Amino acid sequence: MNISSNYSLSRLFITKNIDITVDNKVFTLILKPIKEMYLDKDWNAVYHIWTASTENLKKMLPLEKEEPTSYKILTLILFQIGVYDKYRKFYDIFHNKLLEIIPDLEIDLGHKELKVNGISITEEIWEYVIYLLKLSNGEKVEKPLTFTSEEARQLYLAQKANEEKIRKIKSQKQGDTDALSKIMLSITYAFPSFTFDYLYNQTMAQIQWLQKHAAGAVSYQVNAQAFAAGNVKKGKKLDFFIK
């Protein structure tokens, strides 16, 4: 199976609609801007369930013979748990958020299948969707691999679970709740034409890209002032911050 997309940072500044191609068939994935994480509690919850680590998925979906995956969580809720009235609200949230990011998706309850534009959404395709969601959210993530067997997939998942445990041990520092606002402040300082409202309508990947160049712009301005004042060693060249 060949899966690809036209995802790029340049495209995100124009549209959040990304085309995913599966063996010459195409469907659209609509990525979410940062503000949705703050204003839409349902999207926030669903995103964190879909992108949870293997360790956390085990707590949500304890399986006896196999490792839980995001795809198993998705299909369990849509095709099994959702039929019960007590879980109907949870099903509705999953259903609605799915259609927000994949508008053409068909949920076939009879055959327990997800389809879009003639494509059956398999675990591999779903993992690619999650990969793009994480990528747009500024997370460092590897492109999903294609496996020749289920055994190879399970071995890979076990390795990723161990990596996640190591990452948690190394990362004990509590996050700064105002970190995002500080990043945006640095961007608007370097590029005054940008506003907080505009930035919150972008993805985290775009914000990280702008943050890098904002730091370069400020450094460039400081060095330019030093050049103008003659406070620079002879022969030294001032490089533009965008390379």
C-alpha positions in Angstrom: 0.0 0.0 0.0 1.4 3.4 -1.0 0.3 6.3 1.2 1.4 9.9 0.7 0.2 13.5 1.1 0.8 17.1 0.0 1.4 18.2 3.6 3.8 21.2 3.9 4.3 24.2 6.1 3.8 26.5 3.1 0.5 24.9 2.3 -0.7 25.3 5.9 -0.4 29.1 5.6 -2.9 28.9 2.7 -5.2 26.1 3.7 -5.6 23.4 6.4 -7.0 21.0 3.9 -4.5 18.2 3.1 -4.9 15.6 0.4 -3.9 12.0 1.3 -3.3 9.7 -1.6 -3.7 5.9 -1.1 -2.8 3.9 -4.2 -3.9 6.7 -6.6 -7.2 7.4 -4.6 -7.4 10.7 -2.7 -9.3 11.9 0.3 -9.1 15.2 2.3 -7.9 15.6 5.9 -8.7 19.0 7.5 -6.1 19.9 10.2 -7.0 21.9 13.2 -5.5 25.2 14.4 -4.2 25.8 17.9 -7.2 27.6 19.1 -9.4 24.4 18.7 -7.3 22.8 21.5 -8.4 25.7 23.8 -11.9 26.3 22.7 -13.2 22.9 21.8 -12.9 20.5 24.8 -14.3 17.6 22.8 -11.6 17.9 20.1 -9.0 18.3 22.8 -10.2 15.1 24.5 -10.5 13.1 21.2 -7.1 14.2 20.0 -5.4 13.1 23.1 -7.2 9.7 23.0 -6.3 9.1 19.3 -2.6 10.1 19.9 -2.1 8.5 23.3 1.0 6.3 23.9 0.8 2.6 24.0 1.1 2.6 27.8 -1.9 5.0 28.2 -3.9 3.1 25.6 -3.5 -0.1 27.7 -5.3 1.7 30.5 -8.1 2.7 28.2 -8.4 -0.6 26.4 -7.0 -3.6 28.4 -6.6 -6.4 25.9 -5.4 -9.8 26.9 -3.6 -11.1 23.8 -2.6 -8.0 21.9 -1.3 -4.4 22.3 -4.0 -1.7 22.0 -3.7 0.8 19.2 -5.4 4.1 18.3 -7.2 2.3 15.5 -8.6 -0.4 17.9 -9.8 2.4 20.3 -11.5 4.1 17.3 -13.2 1.0 16.0 -14.2 -0.3 19.5 -16.0 3.0 20.2 -17.6 3.3 16.8 -18.7 -0.3 16.2 -19.1 -1.8 19.7 -19.4 0.5 22.7 -21.4 3.1 20.8 -24.4 0.9 20.4 -25.1 1.2 24.1 -27.2 4.2 25.2 -24.9 5.0 28.2 -22.0 5.5 25.8 -24.0 7.3 23.1 -22.7 10.7 23.9 -19.1 9.4 23.7 -19.9 7.8 20.3 -21.4 11.1 19.1 -18.3 13.0 20.0 -16.0 10.6 18.2 -18.3 10.5 15.2 -18.6 14.3 14.9 -14.9 14.9 15.3 -14.1 12.3 12.7 -16.4 14.0 10.2 -14.8 17.4 11.0 -11.3 16.2 10.0 -12.5 13.8 7.2 -15.8 15.3 5.9 -16.3 12.5 3.2 -16.0 9.7 5.7 -18.7 7.0 5.7 -19.2 4.9 8.9 -20.7 1.6 7.9 -22.1 0.2 11.1 -23.5 -2.9 9.3 -20.1 -4.1 8.0 -18.1 -2.3 10.7 -16.0 -0.5 8.2 -14.8 3.1 7.6 -14.7 4.3 4.0 -13.9 7.5 2.2 -13.9 8.0 -1.6 -13.7 4.3 -2.2 -10.9 3.8 0.3 -11.3 1.4 3.3 -9.6 3.1 6.3 -7.3 0.4 7.5 -5.0 0.6 10.6 -2.1 1.7 8.3 -4.1 4.6 6.8 -5.4 5.6 10.2 -1.8 5.7 11.6 -0.9 8.0 8.7 -3.8 10.3 9.6 -2.6 10.4 13.2 1.0 11.0 11.9 -0.2 14.2 10.1 -2.3 15.3 13.1 0.7 15.1 15.3 3.0 16.7 12.7 0.7 19.7 12.4 0.6 19.9 16.2 4.3 20.4 16.3 5.2 17.0 17.6 8.4 15.3 16.5 7.1 12.1 14.9 8.4 9.5 12.5 6.5 8.6 9.3 4.5 5.4 9.9 6.2 2.2 8.7 4.6 -0.5 6.5 4.8 -4.0 8.0 5.0 -7.3 6.2 3.2 -9.2 9.1 1.2 -8.6 12.3 4.2 -10.0 14.3 6.5 -7.3 12.9 3.9 -4.6 13.8 3.5 -5.9 17.4 7.3 -5.9 17.8 7.5 -2.3 16.6 4.7 -1.3 19.0 6.5 -2.9 21.9 9.7 -1.0 21.1 7.8 2.2 20.9 6.2 1.5 24.3 9.7 1.1 25.8 10.9 4.4 24.2 7.9 6.2 25.7 8.7 4.9 29.2 12.3 6.2 28.8 11.1 9.5 27.5 8.8 10.0 30.6 11.7 9.1 32.9 13.9 11.7 31.3 11.2 14.4 31.1 10.4 15.2 34.7 10.2 19.0 34.3 6.7 20.5 34.6 5.6 22.6 31.6 5.2 26.3 31.6 1.5 27.1 31.3 2.3 30.4 29.7 4.9 29.0 27.3 2.7 29.3 24.2 1.8 32.9 24.9 5.5 33.7 25.4 6.3 32.1 22.0 3.6 34.1 20.3 4.8 37.3 22.0 8.3 36.7 20.6 6.8 36.2 17.1 4.7 39.4 17.2 7.7 41.3 18.5 9.8 40.2 15.6 7.0 40.4 13.0 4.5 43.2 14.2 2.1 42.6 11.4 1.1 39.2 13.0 -1.6 39.2 15.7 -2.4 36.7 18.4 -5.7 36.1 16.8 -4.0 35.2 13.5 -1.4 33.0 15.2 -4.1 31.0 17.1 -5.6 30.2 13.8 -2.4 28.4 12.7 -1.1 25.0 13.6 1.6 24.4 16.2 4.0 23.3 13.4 3.6 26.8 11.8 4.1 28.5 15.2 7.4 26.6 15.8 8.6 27.6 12.3 7.8 31.2 12.9 9.4 31.1 16.4 12.7 29.9 14.9 12.7 32.7 12.4 11.5 35.3 14.9 14.6 34.5 17.0 16.8 34.9 13.9 15.1 38.2 13.0 15.8 39.7 16.5 19.4 38.5 16.4 19.8 39.9 12.9 18.4 43.3 14.0 20.8 43.5 16.9 23.8 42.6 14.7 22.6 45.1 12.0 22.6 47.9 14.6 26.1 46.8 15.7 27.3 47.0 12.0 25.7 50.4 11.6 27.5 51.7 14.7 30.8 50.3 13.5 31.1 47.9 16.5 31.9 44.9 14.4 35.3 43.3 13.7 36.7 44.2 10.3 36.0 41.6 7.6 33.0 40.1 9.4 29.9 39.5 7.3 26.3 39.9 8.4 24.3 37.0 7.2 20.6 37.3 6.6 18.6 35.4 9.2 16.6 33.4 6.6 18.8 30.9 4.8 
